[in-house]
């Protein structure tokens, strides 16, 4: 069985939308009204060697990609010419979840579509192969969380709030607990936190006898 791992840049108020540049137009071609695209970029110059090593060690793990349509469309023109920045990304299998047919120009890409997308993802998760990393892909992420298909979250939390934009943990998120497995604080305030799914919610009353 493979793990499904969310790997995301998020703000303190949980926004994950367009961290690395201007937001893409909507599906109908009209411009996005999200005005903070690229909010993470100014922080990368302040990441020290330890932070870069932290990110690098997780890039070295075998992986396939599970991506939403919009994120695939952003990745596909860029990574074939910049594979030295992310070793293995071009050879990895890319599973692309879309509500419609689409071209898949990036090597080793396969479409997941239809009325049974979640069942197809469950079968993929149960198959042999490396772990499945999900980057960005906001709508897909919400569906995975809603269906309890997320095994780990690798979060890079940036010290700012936006007050608007798609959030990582939306209304469909189910009650669940996670265990911290690794972490690091960069000098510029970016916090790296890796979590693993760890069972159901437990409740108690403060001060009550055990």
C-alpha positions, 0 to 999 in steps of 0.5 A, a space after each residue: 500500500 502506498 501513502 498519500 502525502 500532502 506537501 504544501 506551503 501555507 500561511 498562518 491562516 491556512 491559505 495555500 493558494 498560489 504561493 509561488 506566483 500570480 494565480 492562474 485564470 479561472 476555468 472560464 478564462 477570466 482573471 483570478 481576483 486573488 491578489 497575493 499570488 507569490 506570497 511565499 517567494 520573498 521568504 526563500 532567500 532567508 532559508 538557511 542551509 539547515 532548512 534547505 537540507 531539510 527539504 532536500 532529504 524529503 526530495 530524495 525519497 522515491 515518489 509518484 505524483 497525484 495532482 489536480 488538473 490546474 496544478 498539473 497545467 502549472 507543473 507540466 511546462 516547467 519541470 521538464 526543463 528544470 529537473 535538476 531542481 527536483 531530482 526524479 520529478 520527470 521520471 516519476 509517474 504523474 496521476 492527474 485527477 480531472 473532471 474532464 478530458 485533457 492533454 497530458 504532455 508531461 512524460 509518464 502522465 496518466 489521467 484519472 477521471 469519471 464518476 468514480 474518481 475516489 474509488 480509482 484513487 483508493 485502488 491506486 493507493 492500495 497498489 504497489 509503488 512509491 508514495 504518492 505526493 500531492 502538491 497544491 491541487 486544492 480541490 483534490 486535497 479537499 476531496 482526499 481529506 474528506 475521504 480520509 485518504 491522507 496519511 501524512 502532511 508535510 507543511 511549510 508554514 510561512 509567517 504571514 496572514 492573507 485573510 482570503 484564498 483557498 485554505 488547506 483545511 476546508 469545510 470538508 475536513 474530517 475530525 482526525 489526529 496527527 502525530 508530529 514526525 519531523 520539524 524545523 524552524 528557519 531563521 526567517 520564521 518559516 516552520 517545517 512540520 511533518 505530520 502522520 495520521 494518528 487515529 481518531 479524536 479523543 476528548 476530556 474535561 480539563 481537571 477531571 480525574 483520569 
